[in-house]
Amino acid sequence: MNLFIVTGFIGPQEIIIILIIVLLLFGGRKIPELMKGLGKGMKEFKKATKESDDDGEGERKAEPEKIEK
């Protein structure tokens, strides 16, 4: 196998170019919102995978809901 294919095509210059294109497409104000949404999605994914692991080990104890007054 070719070493160039194994190491990959993306280097530091390519990453910088991709970041500049993303900045131009979405603008400086929209990028934090996109990252926040990405973070929430990752958190939900981890939570779902953890819950599926817990379901395999037996019944999960339900915690009482907290009621704020």
Secondary structure, DSSP 8 states (H G I E B T S, - for coil): --HHHHH-S--HHHHHHHHHHHHHHHHHHHHHHHHHHHHHHHHHHHHHHHHHHHHHHS-----------
